[in-house]
């Protein structure tokens, strides 16, 4: 298996959970690209990384993905993590498969997408309301905000799924049977390690 792993996909699909599992089990350094993006957004607005820009959900996704993909490529190519037998596991929301292929493919990494495209926005809302805990950022949002967010997430998931299929990249649907999906994925990582 390559030294670095990218876990990409939409919010609340399990990216951080699975990234922490990989880091804990196999000794990868866990890096949250979403935290880095949030810092860029606050400190360097001139970069144009703006989650709340006056654009459609998909236009925001295209904009941020095109800006962070070259940055991720530079991170992976920096050799900063060479002292680790395993490199980093990077979890990232706004990285489209097309931009991965354009800027990152061929670097020392594997990528896996976690999405929730196989559901309607209303179904996703109901599932989210059932399983939200105080640890989840969406727990404190209004139902109206969550419903709107669910529409965006399903829309973005469908885009990511279509680009994964086009680029022959692995993706996992996690809206149903999430724990079993995680188990199957971790089995796949175990196979790579052998």
N, CA and C atoms as an extended XYZ file, in Angstrom:
582
Properties=species:S:1:pos:R:3:atomname:S:1:resname:S:1:resid:I:1 pbc="F F F"
N         0.842       -1.185        0.000 N   UNK     1
C         0.000        0.000        0.000 CA  UNK     1
C         0.876        1.234        0.000 C   UNK     1
N         0.411        2.295       -0.634 N   UNK     2
C         1.160        3.540       -0.680 CA  UNK     2
C         1.290        4.118        0.733 C   UNK     2
N         2.215        5.037        0.916 N   UNK     3
C         2.502        5.568        2.246 CA  UNK     3
C         1.409        6.459        2.800 C   UNK     3
N         0.635        7.109        1.944 N   UNK     4
C        -0.402        8.030        2.408 CA  UNK     4
C        -1.774        7.584        1.922 C   UNK     4
N        -2.786        7.898        2.729 N   UNK     5
C        -4.163        7.559        2.394 CA  UNK     5
C        -4.989        8.835        2.471 C   UNK     5
N        -5.817        9.057        1.463 N   UNK     6
C        -6.770       10.161        1.492 CA  UNK     6
C        -8.165        9.571        1.650 C   UNK     6
N        -8.878       10.038        2.660 N   UNK     7
C       -10.274        9.669        2.859 CA  UNK     7
C       -11.075       10.920        2.519 C   UNK     7
N       -11.756       10.884        1.393 N   UNK     8
C       -12.477       12.049        0.897 CA  UNK     8
C       -13.970       11.762        0.878 C   UNK     8
N       -14.762       12.812        0.737 N   UNK     9
C       -16.201       12.630        0.635 CA  UNK     9
C       -16.959       13.740        1.326 C   UNK     9
N       -18.233       13.497        1.532 N   UNK    10
C       -19.126       14.538        2.052 CA  UNK    10
C       -19.171       14.530        3.574 C   UNK    10
N       -19.643       15.650        4.161 N   UNK    11
C       -19.786       15.704        5.618 CA  UNK    11
C       -20.731       14.613        6.127 C   UNK    11
N       -20.418       14.112        7.298 N   UNK    12
C       -21.237       13.146        8.029 CA  UNK    12
C       -21.331       11.788        7.335 C   UNK    12
N       -20.372       11.511        6.441 N   UNK    13
C       -20.335       10.194        5.797 CA  UNK    13
C       -19.361        9.255        6.497 C   UNK    13
N       -18.618        9.757        7.493 N   UNK    14
C       -17.711        8.916        8.261 CA  UNK    14
C       -16.242        9.104        7.968 C   UNK    14
N       -15.878       10.178        7.274 N   UNK    15
C       -14.471       10.399        6.902 CA  UNK    15
C       -13.555       10.472        8.123 C   UNK    15
N       -13.913       11.301        9.073 N   UNK    16
C       -13.056       11.466       10.256 CA  UNK    16
C       -13.023       10.199       11.099 C   UNK    16
N       -14.164        9.551       11.226 N   UNK    17
C       -14.231        8.309       12.003 CA  UNK    17
C       -13.308        7.257       11.406 C   UNK    17
N       -13.407        7.037       10.104 N   UNK    18
C       -12.593        6.003        9.470 CA  UNK    18
C       -11.121        6.408        9.448 C   UNK    18
N       -10.841        7.702        9.317 N   UNK    19
C        -9.449        8.178        9.342 CA  UNK    19
C        -8.819        7.923       10.710 C   UNK    19
N        -9.574        8.189       11.776 N   UNK    20
C        -9.052        7.911       13.123 CA  UNK    20
C        -8.843        6.413       13.335 C   UNK    20
N        -9.733        5.599       12.796 N   UNK    21
C        -9.574        4.145       12.914 CA  UNK    21
C        -8.280        3.690       12.235 C   UNK    21
N        -8.022        4.213       11.044 N   UNK    22
C        -6.796        3.854       10.319 CA  UNK    22
C        -5.572        4.323       11.092 C   UNK    22
N        -5.616        5.559       11.573 N   UNK    23
C        -4.478        6.107       12.323 CA  UNK    23
C        -4.198        5.274       13.572 C   UNK    23
N        -5.244        4.940       14.316 N   UNK    24
C        -5.069        4.180       15.553 CA  UNK    24
C        -4.602        2.753       15.306 C   UNK    24
N        -5.147        2.121       14.282 N   UNK    25
C        -4.820        0.713       14.044 CA  UNK    25
C        -3.482        0.526       13.348 C   UNK    25
N        -3.133        1.433       12.424 N   UNK    26
C        -1.959        1.189       11.588 CA  UNK    26
C        -0.826        2.206       11.766 C   UNK    26
N        -1.027        3.197       12.606 N   UNK    27
C         0.055        4.128       12.891 CA  UNK    27
C         0.232        5.259       11.908 C   UNK    27
N        -0.787        5.565       11.120 N   UNK    28
C        -0.714        6.717       10.226 CA  UNK    28
C        -0.895        7.998       11.033 C   UNK    28
N        -0.338        9.083       10.542 N   UNK    29
C        -0.532       10.407       11.137 CA  UNK    29
C        -1.838       10.972       10.585 C   UNK    29
N        -2.818       11.264       11.454 N   UNK    30
C        -4.117       11.762       10.994 CA  UNK    30
C        -4.054       13.275       10.805 C   UNK    30
N        -4.439       13.739        9.621 N   UNK    31
C        -4.464       15.170        9.298 CA  UNK    31
C        -5.862       15.515        8.789 C   UNK    31
N        -6.475       16.527        9.399 N   UNK    32
C        -7.794       16.976        8.952 CA  UNK    32
C        -7.632       18.161        8.010 C   UNK    32
N        -7.858       17.911        6.723 N   UNK    33
C        -7.767       18.985        5.740 CA  UNK    33
C        -8.885       19.995        5.942 C   UNK    33
N       -10.010       19.552        6.482 N   UNK    34
C       -11.120       20.469        6.724 CA  UNK    34
C       -10.734       21.544        7.733 C   UNK    34
N        -9.942       21.180        8.735 N   UNK    35
C        -9.449       22.172        9.701 CA  UNK    35
C        -8.491       23.150        9.034 C   UNK    35
N        -7.655       22.629        8.148 N   UNK    36
C        -6.722       23.497        7.416 CA  UNK    36
C        -7.499       24.453        6.512 C   UNK    36
N        -8.508       23.927        5.812 N   UNK    37
C        -9.342       24.788        4.958 CA  UNK    37
C       -10.017       25.887        5.761 C   UNK    37
N       -10.549       25.535        6.938 N   UNK    38
C       -11.213       26.530        7.781 CA  UNK    38
C       -10.232       27.626        8.188 C   UNK    38
N        -8.993       27.249        8.473 N   UNK    39
C        -7.970       28.245        8.831 CA  UNK    39
C        -7.634       29.129        7.627 C   UNK    39
N        -7.459       28.508        6.454 N   UNK    40
C        -7.223       29.301        5.242 CA  UNK    40
C        -8.345       30.312        5.039 C   UNK    40
N        -9.571       29.854        5.234 N   UNK    41
C       -10.743       30.696        4.999 CA  UNK    41
C       -10.742       31.921        5.925 C   UNK    41
N       -10.366       31.706        7.184 N   UNK    42
C       -10.365       32.814        8.161 CA  UNK    42
C        -9.154       33.727        8.025 C   UNK    42
N        -7.978       33.149        7.804 N   UNK    43
C        -6.733       33.919        7.869 CA  UNK    43
C        -6.300       34.463        6.509 C   UNK    43
N        -6.577       33.715        5.446 N   UNK    44
C        -6.150       34.124        4.112 CA  UNK    44
C        -7.338       34.211        3.155 C   UNK    44
N        -8.247       35.165        3.363 N   UNK    45
C        -9.431       35.257        2.494 CA  UNK    45
C        -9.068       35.490        1.028 C   UNK    45
N        -7.878       36.030        0.777 N   UNK    46
C        -7.459       36.289       -0.604 CA  UNK    46
C        -7.297       34.998       -1.417 C   UNK    46
N        -7.238       33.837       -0.739 N   UNK    47
C        -7.139       32.565       -1.449 CA  UNK    47
C        -8.455       32.182       -2.126 C   UNK    47
N        -9.544       32.799       -1.699 N   UNK    48
C       -10.844       32.508       -2.304 CA  UNK    48
C       -11.454       31.194       -1.852 C   UNK    48
N       -10.955       30.635       -0.744 N   UNK    49
C       -11.552       29.426       -0.177 CA  UNK    49
C       -12.656       29.897        0.762 C   UNK    49
N       -13.892       29.810        0.268 N   UNK    50
C       -15.022       30.368        1.015 CA  UNK    50
C       -16.214       29.418        0.936 C   UNK    50
N       -16.440       28.714        2.017 N   UNK    51
C       -17.532       27.755        2.094 CA  UNK    51
C       -18.894       28.430        1.995 C   UNK    51
N       -18.954       29.708        2.334 N   UNK    52
C       -20.229       30.423        2.369 CA  UNK    52
C       -20.336       31.468        1.269 C   UNK    52
N       -19.604       31.286        0.203 N   UNK    53
C       -19.644       32.222       -0.919 CA  UNK    53
C       -21.047       32.253       -1.519 C   UNK    53
N       -21.350       33.352       -2.177 N   UNK    54
C       -22.656       33.497       -2.835 CA  UNK    54
C       -22.635       32.756       -4.168 C   UNK    54
N       -22.552       31.428       -4.068 N   UNK    55
C       -22.549       30.547       -5.238 CA  UNK    55
C       -23.392       29.333       -4.898 C   UNK    55
N       -23.675       28.542       -5.900 N   UNK    56
C       -24.385       27.290       -5.642 CA  UNK    56
C       -23.464       26.341       -4.871 C   UNK    56
N       -24.067       25.360       -4.258 N   UNK    57
C       -23.320       24.349       -3.513 CA  UNK    57
C       -22.263       23.677       -4.383 C   UNK    57
N       -22.632       23.341       -5.616 N   UNK    58
C       -21.680       22.673       -6.502 CA  UNK    58
C       -20.575       23.614       -6.959 C   UNK    58
N       -20.901       24.890       -7.210 N   UNK    59
C       -19.870       25.846       -7.607 CA  UNK    59
C       -18.857       26.066       -6.484 C   UNK    59
N       -19.333       26.106       -5.252 N   UNK    60
C       -18.421       26.227       -4.100 CA  UNK    60
C       -17.502       25.016       -4.048 C   UNK    60
N       -18.086       23.842       -4.238 N   UNK    61
C       -17.304       22.606       -4.213 CA  UNK    61
C       -16.241       22.601       -5.311 C   UNK    61
N       -16.624       22.941       -6.537 N   UNK    62
C       -15.653       23.015       -7.642 CA  UNK    62
C       -14.547       24.019       -7.332 C   UNK    62
N       -14.913       25.191       -6.817 N   UNK    63
C       -13.947       26.243       -6.526 CA  UNK    63
C       -12.921       25.792       -5.487 C   UNK    63
N       -13.407       25.274       -4.364 N   UNK    64
C       -12.485       24.891       -3.287 CA  UNK    64
C       -11.662       23.679       -3.692 C   UNK    64
N       -12.266       22.702       -4.339 N   UNK    65
C       -11.534       21.515       -4.762 CA  UNK    65
C       -10.369       21.877       -5.684 C   UNK    65
N       -10.620       22.764       -6.635 N   UNK    66
C        -9.565       23.175       -7.564 CA  UNK    66
C        -8.418       23.902       -6.885 C   UNK    66
N        -8.691       24.508       -5.738 N   UNK    67
C        -7.635       25.228       -5.012 CA  UNK    67
C        -6.874       24.343       -4.044 C   UNK    67
N        -7.573       23.391       -3.413 N   UNK    68
C        -6.877       22.587       -2.405 CA  UNK    68
C        -6.171       21.365       -3.002 C   UNK    68
N        -6.602       20.892       -4.165 N   UNK    69
C        -5.958       19.710       -4.752 CA  UNK    69
C        -4.458       19.924       -4.983 C   UNK    69
N        -4.025       21.057       -5.575 N   UNK    70
C        -2.576       21.261       -5.724 CA  UNK    70
C        -1.861       21.382       -4.373 C   UNK    70
N        -2.557       21.959       -3.383 N   UNK    71
C        -1.980       22.069       -2.046 CA  UNK    71
C        -1.755       20.683       -1.439 C   UNK    71
N        -2.749       19.806       -1.568 N   UNK    72
C        -2.621       18.439       -1.045 CA  UNK    72
C        -1.480       17.707       -1.753 C   UNK    72
N        -1.373       17.888       -3.058 N   UNK    73
C        -0.279       17.284       -3.806 CA  UNK    73
C         1.075       17.735       -3.255 C   UNK    73
N         1.184       19.029       -2.950 N   UNK    74
C         2.435       19.553       -2.387 CA  UNK    74
C         2.691       18.984       -0.993 C   UNK    74
N         1.626       18.826       -0.198 N   UNK    75
C         1.785       18.226        1.136 CA  UNK    75
C         2.329       16.812        1.033 C   UNK    75
N         1.715       16.030        0.156 N   UNK    76
C         2.123       14.629        0.006 CA  UNK    76
C         3.536       14.541       -0.552 C   UNK    76
N         3.879       15.455       -1.440 N   UNK    77
C         5.206       15.447       -2.045 CA  UNK    77
C         6.293       16.086       -1.203 C   UNK    77
N         5.931       16.605       -0.030 N   UNK    78
C         6.911       17.337        0.783 CA  UNK    78
C         7.888       16.439        1.514 C   UNK    78
N         7.620       15.134        1.577 N   UNK    79
C         8.448       14.171        2.308 CA  UNK    79
C         8.496       14.469        3.805 C   UNK    79
N         7.582       15.281        4.291 N   UNK    80
C         7.535       15.631        5.711 CA  UNK    80
C         7.303       14.413        6.590 C   UNK    80
N         6.606       13.422        6.057 N   UNK    81
C         6.241       12.269        6.865 CA  UNK    81
C         7.097       11.044        6.567 C   UNK    81
N         8.246       11.253        5.931 N   UNK    82
C         9.099       10.126        5.564 CA  UNK    82
C         9.611        9.352        6.768 C   UNK    82
N         9.723       10.025        7.933 N   UNK    83
C        10.253        9.328        9.097 CA  UNK    83
C         9.279        8.288        9.636 C   UNK    83
N         8.025        8.352        9.224 N   UNK    84
C         7.037        7.365        9.642 CA  UNK    84
C         7.024        6.225        8.639 C   UNK    84
N         6.937        4.978        9.168 N   UNK    85
C         6.787        3.841        8.253 CA  UNK    85
C         5.529        4.050        7.417 C   UNK    85
N         4.490        4.480        8.068 N   UNK    86
C         3.270        4.886        7.383 CA  UNK    86
C         3.266        6.402        7.353 C   UNK    86
N         2.707        6.972        6.346 N   UNK    87
C         2.648        8.422        6.229 CA  UNK    87
C         1.440        8.990        6.937 C   UNK    87
N         0.652        9.747        6.198 N   UNK    88
C        -0.513       10.376        6.814 CA  UNK    88
C        -1.795        9.822        6.220 C   UNK    88
N        -2.833        9.880        7.023 N   UNK    89
C        -4.174        9.643        6.530 CA  UNK    89
C        -4.855       11.009        6.601 C   UNK    89
N        -5.240       11.486        5.447 N   UNK    90
C        -5.777       12.840        5.298 CA  UNK    90
C        -7.267       12.740        5.049 C   UNK    90
N        -8.069       13.350        5.942 N   UNK    91
C        -9.499       13.355        5.646 CA  UNK    91
C        -9.893       14.728        5.132 C   UNK    91
N       -10.673       14.720        4.041 N   UNK    92
C       -10.965       15.961        3.330 CA  UNK    92
C       -12.351       15.904        2.702 C   UNK    92
N       -13.070       16.990        2.848 N   UNK    93
C       -14.401       17.105        2.278 CA  UNK    93
C       -14.331       17.579        0.827 C   UNK    93
N       -13.825       18.743        0.575 N   UNK    94
C       -14.003       19.398       -0.723 CA  UNK    94
C       -12.888       19.068       -1.717 C   UNK    94
N       -12.790       17.775       -2.032 N   UNK    95
C       -11.837       17.312       -3.045 CA  UNK    95
C       -12.587       16.416       -4.028 C   UNK    95
N       -12.793       16.926       -5.223 N   UNK    96
C       -13.502       16.163       -6.245 CA  UNK    96
C       -12.588       15.127       -6.896 C   UNK    96
N       -13.144       13.981       -7.283 N   UNK    97
C       -12.333       12.964       -7.958 CA  UNK    97
C       -11.612       13.477       -9.208 C   UNK    97
N       -12.243       14.344       -9.993 N   UNK    98
C       -11.571       14.882      -11.179 CA  UNK    98
C       -10.316       15.672      -10.792 C   UNK    98
N       -10.404       16.450       -9.721 N   UNK    99
C        -9.233       17.220       -9.279 CA  UNK    99
C        -8.173       16.310       -8.662 C   UNK    99
N        -8.601       15.252       -7.995 N   UNK   100
C        -7.636       14.266       -7.513 CA  UNK   100
C        -6.840       13.708       -8.696 C   UNK   100
N        -7.545       13.328       -9.750 N   UNK   101
C        -6.880       12.752      -10.920 CA  UNK   101
C        -5.946       13.767      -11.582 C   UNK   101
N        -6.369       15.017      -11.634 N   UNK   102
C        -5.583       16.057      -12.305 CA  UNK   102
C        -4.324       16.428      -11.528 C   UNK   102
N        -4.430       16.527      -10.206 N   UNK   103
C        -3.325       17.076       -9.409 CA  UNK   103
C        -2.594       16.069       -8.523 C   UNK   103
N        -3.260       14.990       -8.090 N   UNK   104
C        -2.689       14.171       -7.026 CA  UNK   104
C        -2.377       12.750       -7.461 C   UNK   104
N        -3.179       12.186       -8.364 N   UNK   105
C        -2.966       10.797       -8.793 CA  UNK   105
C        -1.517       10.625       -9.233 C   UNK   105
N        -0.932        9.531       -8.847 N   UNK   106
C         0.475        9.292       -9.175 CA  UNK   106
C         1.395        9.665       -8.046 C   UNK   106
N         0.891       10.452       -7.087 N   UNK   107
C         1.669       10.730       -5.877 CA  UNK   107
C         1.637        9.485       -5.004 C   UNK   107
N         2.347        9.518       -3.941 N   UNK   108
C         2.460        8.378       -3.047 CA  UNK   108
C         1.231        8.299       -2.138 C   UNK   108
N         0.056        7.986       -2.730 N   UNK   109
C        -1.160        7.910       -1.921 CA  UNK   109
C        -2.221        7.041       -2.574 C   UNK   109
N        -3.135        6.591       -1.744 N   UNK   110
C        -4.358        5.909       -2.166 CA  UNK   110
C        -5.506        6.823       -1.768 C   UNK   110
N        -6.618        6.765       -2.498 N   UNK   111
C        -7.783        7.575       -2.139 CA  UNK   111
C        -9.024        6.696       -2.097 C   UNK   111
N        -9.907        7.025       -1.154 N   UNK   112
C       -11.184        6.345       -0.992 CA  UNK   112
C       -12.226        7.405       -0.675 C   UNK   112
N       -13.368        7.331       -1.354 N   UNK   113
C       -14.446        8.296       -1.145 CA  UNK   113
C       -15.558        7.684       -0.294 C   UNK   113
N       -16.075        8.493        0.634 N   UNK   114
C       -17.204        8.110        1.479 CA  UNK   114
C       -18.331        9.105        1.207 C   UNK   114
N       -19.456        8.576        0.711 N   UNK   115
C       -20.534        9.438        0.237 CA  UNK   115
C       -21.889        8.926        0.725 C   UNK   115
N       -22.915        9.733        0.474 N   UNK   116
C       -24.294        9.348        0.815 CA  UNK   116
C       -25.215        9.746       -0.336 C   UNK   116
N       -25.019        9.131       -1.482 N   UNK   117
C       -25.802        9.492       -2.673 CA  UNK   117
C       -27.046        8.629       -2.848 C   UNK   117
N       -27.089        7.508       -2.185 N   UNK   118
C       -28.161        6.537       -2.379 CA  UNK   118
C       -29.324        6.800       -1.425 C   UNK   118
N       -29.789        8.045       -1.402 N   UNK   119
C       -30.822        8.452       -0.459 CA  UNK   119
C       -31.412        9.781       -0.926 C   UNK   119
N       -32.659       10.041       -0.567 N   UNK   120
C       -33.225       11.361       -0.834 CA  UNK   120
C       -32.782       12.323        0.258 C   UNK   120
N       -32.830       13.617       -0.002 N   UNK   121
C       -32.495       14.575        1.063 CA  UNK   121
C       -33.358       14.388        2.316 C   UNK   121
N       -34.630       14.085        2.158 N   UNK   122
C       -35.507       13.901        3.321 CA  UNK   122
C       -35.132       12.642        4.105 C   UNK   122
N       -34.785       11.563        3.391 N   UNK   123
C       -34.323       10.352        4.086 CA  UNK   123
C       -33.033       10.635        4.856 C   UNK   123
N       -32.143       11.380        4.208 N   UNK   124
C       -30.884       11.699        4.889 CA  UNK   124
C       -31.152       12.560        6.126 C   UNK   124
N       -32.064       13.492        6.018 N   UNK   125
C       -32.438       14.328        7.158 CA  UNK   125
C       -32.935       13.459        8.315 C   UNK   125
N       -33.837       12.534        8.027 N   UNK   126
C       -34.391       11.681        9.076 CA  UNK   126
C       -33.324       10.806        9.734 C   UNK   126
N       -32.425       10.254        8.926 N   UNK   127
C       -31.336        9.445        9.468 CA  UNK   127
C       -30.432       10.306       10.351 C   UNK   127
N       -30.119       11.480        9.852 N   UNK   128
C       -29.234       12.380       10.598 CA  UNK   128
C       -29.863       12.789       11.926 C   UNK   128
N       -31.131       13.117       11.919 N   UNK   129
C       -31.825       13.502       13.151 CA  UNK   129
C       -31.835       12.344       14.155 C   UNK   129
N       -31.917       11.127       13.651 N   UNK   130
C       -31.931        9.957       14.525 CA  UNK   130
C       -30.579        9.751       15.206 C   UNK   130
N       -29.497        9.982       14.471 N   UNK   131
C       -28.176        9.616       14.972 CA  UNK   131
C       -27.306       10.792       15.422 C   UNK   131
N       -27.756       12.020       15.227 N   UNK   132
C       -26.964       13.165       15.682 CA  UNK   132
C       -26.745       13.103       17.191 C   UNK   132
N       -25.528       13.420       17.596 N   UNK   133
C       -25.221       13.521       19.024 CA  UNK   133
C       -24.658       14.911       19.297 C   UNK   133
N       -24.481       15.234       20.540 N   UNK   134
C       -23.952       16.551       20.915 CA  UNK   134
C       -22.553       16.792       20.368 C   UNK   134
N       -21.861       15.734       19.968 N   UNK   135
C       -20.517       15.871       19.403 CA  UNK   135
C       -20.543       16.296       17.940 C   UNK   135
N       -21.706       16.186       17.281 N   UNK   136
C       -21.832       16.502       15.865 CA  UNK   136
C       -22.189       17.973       15.679 C   UNK   136
N       -21.511       18.636       14.740 N   UNK   137
C       -21.759       20.062       14.534 CA  UNK   137
C       -23.197       20.339       14.121 C   UNK   137
N       -23.850       19.374       13.491 N   UNK   138
C       -25.220       19.579       13.030 CA  UNK   138
C       -26.247       19.478       14.158 C   UNK   138
N       -25.843       18.961       15.303 N   UNK   139
C       -26.760       18.790       16.433 CA  UNK   139
C       -27.379       20.123       16.851 C   UNK   139
N       -26.633       21.194       16.686 N   UNK   140
C       -27.069       22.511       17.166 CA  UNK   140
C       -27.718       23.371       16.077 C   UNK   140
N       -27.874       22.810       14.891 N   UNK   141
C       -28.504       23.555       13.797 CA  UNK   141
C       -30.018       23.350       13.826 C   UNK   141
N       -30.736       24.288       13.221 N   UNK   142
C       -32.192       24.157       13.132 CA  UNK   142
C       -32.540       23.088       12.105 C   UNK   142
N       -33.763       22.578       12.192 N   UNK   143
C       -34.205       21.591       11.207 CA  UNK   143
C       -34.149       22.157        9.794 C   UNK   143
N       -34.478       23.423        9.643 N   UNK   144
C       -34.429       24.055        8.319 CA  UNK   144
C       -33.000       24.059        7.770 C   UNK   144
N       -32.030       24.404        8.619 N   UNK   145
C       -30.623       24.409        8.192 CA  UNK   145
C       -30.158       22.996        7.831 C   UNK   145
N       -30.566       22.031        8.634 N   UNK   146
C       -30.158       20.649        8.376 CA  UNK   146
C       -30.769       20.143        7.073 C   UNK   146
N       -32.038       20.452        6.844 N   UNK   147
C       -32.699       20.022        5.593 CA  UNK   147
C       -31.975       20.599        4.372 C   UNK   147
N       -31.650       21.887        4.431 N   UNK   148
C       -30.937       22.518        3.320 CA  UNK   148
C       -29.574       21.858        3.121 C   UNK   148
N       -28.882       21.610        4.218 N   UNK   149
C       -27.578       20.967        4.164 CA  UNK   149
C       -27.686       19.563        3.569 C   UNK   149
N       -28.738       18.834        3.918 N   UNK   150
C       -28.935       17.482        3.378 CA  UNK   150
C       -29.123       17.511        1.865 C   UNK   150
N       -29.823       18.523        1.364 N   UNK   151
C       -29.978       18.660       -0.086 CA  UNK   151
C       -28.625       18.821       -0.754 C   UNK   151
N       -27.773       19.688       -0.178 N   UNK   152
C       -26.440       19.913       -0.742 CA  UNK   152
C       -25.597       18.645       -0.688 C   UNK   152
N       -25.661       17.963        0.437 N   UNK   153
C       -24.810       16.778        0.619 CA  UNK   153
C       -25.190       15.670       -0.361 C   UNK   153
N       -26.474       15.462       -0.565 N   UNK   154
C       -26.899       14.442       -1.528 CA  UNK   154
C       -26.477       14.857       -2.939 C   UNK   154
N       -26.671       16.125       -3.278 N   UNK   155
C       -26.272       16.637       -4.591 CA  UNK   155
C       -24.766       16.453       -4.807 C   UNK   155
N       -23.967       16.795       -3.804 N   UNK   156
C       -22.519       16.663       -3.919 CA  UNK   156
C       -22.096       15.197       -3.948 C   UNK   156
N       -22.788       14.355       -3.201 N   UNK   157
C       -22.491       12.918       -3.210 CA  UNK   157
C       -22.704       12.315       -4.594 C   UNK   157
N       -23.786       12.702       -5.239 N   UNK   158
C       -24.063       12.188       -6.588 CA  UNK   158
C       -22.958       12.613       -7.552 C   UNK   158
N       -22.523       13.863       -7.463 N   UNK   159
C       -21.426       14.340       -8.305 CA  UNK   159
C       -20.154       13.536       -8.041 C   UNK   159
N       -19.810       13.352       -6.761 N   UNK   160
C       -18.601       12.598       -6.423 CA  UNK   160
C       -18.697       11.155       -6.912 C   UNK   160
N       -19.861       10.535       -6.732 N   UNK   161
C       -20.050        9.152       -7.191 CA  UNK   161
C       -19.837        9.056       -8.698 C   UNK   161
N       -20.453        9.956       -9.456 N   UNK   162
C       -20.305        9.927      -10.916 CA  UNK   162
C       -18.858       10.124      -11.332 C   UNK   162
N       -18.145       11.034      -10.667 N   UNK   163
C       -16.731       11.245      -10.998 CA  UNK   163
C       -15.878       10.042      -10.565 C   UNK   163
N       -16.225        9.393       -9.448 N   UNK   164
C       -15.500        8.183       -9.034 CA  UNK   164
C       -15.661        7.092      -10.080 C   UNK   164
N       -16.886        6.902      -10.561 N   UNK   165
C       -17.142        5.879      -11.577 CA  UNK   165
C       -16.347        6.199      -12.848 C   UNK   165
N       -16.400        7.455      -13.275 N   UNK   166
C       -15.681        7.880      -14.488 CA  UNK   166
C       -14.181        7.651      -14.367 C   UNK   166
N       -13.628        7.910      -13.177 N   UNK   167
C       -12.178        7.821      -12.961 CA  UNK   167
C       -11.740        6.493      -12.344 C   UNK   167
N       -12.685        5.567      -12.187 N   UNK   168
C       -12.382        4.260      -11.603 CA  UNK   168
C       -11.748        4.380      -10.213 C   UNK   168
N       -12.341        5.223       -9.372 N   UNK   169
C       -11.870        5.406       -8.002 CA  UNK   169
C       -12.856        4.746       -7.035 C   UNK   169
N       -12.356        4.169       -5.944 N   UNK   170
C       -13.241        3.477       -5.001 CA  UNK   170
C       -14.083        4.448       -4.176 C   UNK   170
N       -15.352        4.071       -3.982 N   UNK   171
C       -16.227        4.874       -3.124 CA  UNK   171
C       -17.104        3.947       -2.298 C   UNK   171
N       -17.549        4.453       -1.159 N   UNK   172
C       -18.373        3.702       -0.224 CA  UNK   172
C       -19.594        4.527        0.146 C   UNK   172
N       -20.762        3.921        0.026 N   UNK   173
C       -22.012        4.534        0.466 CA  UNK   173
C       -22.181        4.218        1.953 C   UNK   173
N       -22.379        5.235        2.774 N   UNK   174
C       -22.442        4.998        4.218 CA  UNK   174
C       -23.759        5.398        4.862 C   UNK   174
N       -24.752        5.732        4.068 N   UNK   175
C       -26.004        6.194        4.662 CA  UNK   175
C       -26.763        5.041        5.321 C   UNK   175
N       -26.579        3.833        4.837 N   UNK   176
C       -27.206        2.651        5.425 CA  UNK   176
C       -26.109        1.652        5.795 C   UNK   176
N       -26.328        0.899        6.816 N   UNK   177
C       -25.379       -0.141        7.248 CA  UNK   177
C       -23.966        0.412        7.421 C   UNK   177
N       -23.880        1.569        8.012 N   UNK   178
C       -22.610        2.283        8.150 CA  UNK   178
C       -21.526        1.439        8.819 C   UNK   178
N       -21.865        0.802        9.931 N   UNK   179
C       -20.856        0.017       10.658 CA  UNK   179
C       -20.331       -1.142        9.814 C   UNK   179
N       -21.207       -1.784        9.054 N   UNK   180
C       -20.776       -2.883        8.189 CA  UNK   180
C       -19.900       -2.370        7.050 C   UNK   180
N       -20.238       -1.194        6.529 N   UNK   181
C       -19.405       -0.582        5.486 CA  UNK   181
C       -18.012       -0.303        6.040 C   UNK   181
N       -17.947        0.235        7.250 N   UNK   182
C       -16.652        0.507        7.882 CA  UNK   182
C       -15.863       -0.788        8.067 C   UNK   182
N       -16.534       -1.844        8.511 N   UNK   183
C       -15.842       -3.125        8.699 CA  UNK   183
C       -15.278       -3.650        7.383 C   UNK   183
N       -16.092       -3.595        6.324 N   UNK   184
C       -15.614       -4.055        5.010 CA  UNK   184
C       -14.426       -3.216        4.543 C   UNK   184
N       -14.502       -1.910        4.776 N   UNK   185
C       -13.405       -1.042        4.366 CA  UNK   185
C       -12.133       -1.371        5.146 C   UNK   185
N       -12.254       -1.539        6.458 N   UNK   186
C       -11.072       -1.852        7.264 CA  UNK   186
C       -10.493       -3.214        6.872 C   UNK   186
N       -11.347       -4.159        6.489 N   UNK   187
C       -10.849       -5.442        5.970 CA  UNK   187
C       -10.026       -5.209        4.705 C   UNK   187
N       -10.489       -4.297        3.852 N   UNK   188
C        -9.759       -3.984        2.624 CA  UNK   188
C        -8.384       -3.385        2.957 C   UNK   188
N        -8.344       -2.492        3.927 N   UNK   189
C        -7.067       -1.897        4.336 CA  UNK   189
C        -6.153       -2.978        4.904 C   UNK   189
N        -6.704       -3.890        5.684 N   UNK   190
C        -5.906       -5.020        6.224 CA  UNK   190
C        -5.297       -5.840        5.092 C   UNK   190
N        -6.073       -6.082        4.032 N   UNK   191
C        -5.565       -6.847        2.893 CA  UNK   191
C        -4.402       -6.120        2.223 C   UNK   191
N        -4.511       -4.794        2.102 N   UNK   192
C        -3.419       -4.011        1.507 CA  UNK   192
C        -2.148       -4.156        2.337 C   UNK   192
N        -2.322       -4.218        3.647 N   UNK   193
C        -1.157       -4.260        4.532 CA  UNK   193
C        -0.428       -5.584        4.448 C   UNK   193
N        -1.127       -6.641        4.075 N   UNK   194
C        -0.495       -7.972        4.056 CA  UNK   194
C         0.385       -8.161        2.832 C   UNK   194
